[in-house]
């Protein structure tokens, strides 16, 4: 998944979260808290694994 898409989706979740806080609507706040959390995890995993080389079995 492209990193820019992950960043855009995480930023969108943050903006919707603050909009939900502004309205005082938990039906907007709660799902976007999860979206922000999973977005941050996805970005961290991207940077952890972006330079990993594939394992080729059968080579010595």
Number of C-alpha atoms within 10 A of each C-alpha: 7 8 13 10 10 17 16 12 15 21 16 14 22 19 14 19 24 15 14 17 14 10 11 11 12 12 10 17 21 13 14 22 16 13 20 21 14 14 21 16 11 17 16 12 11 15 11 10 9 10 8 8 7 6 7 7 6 5 5 4
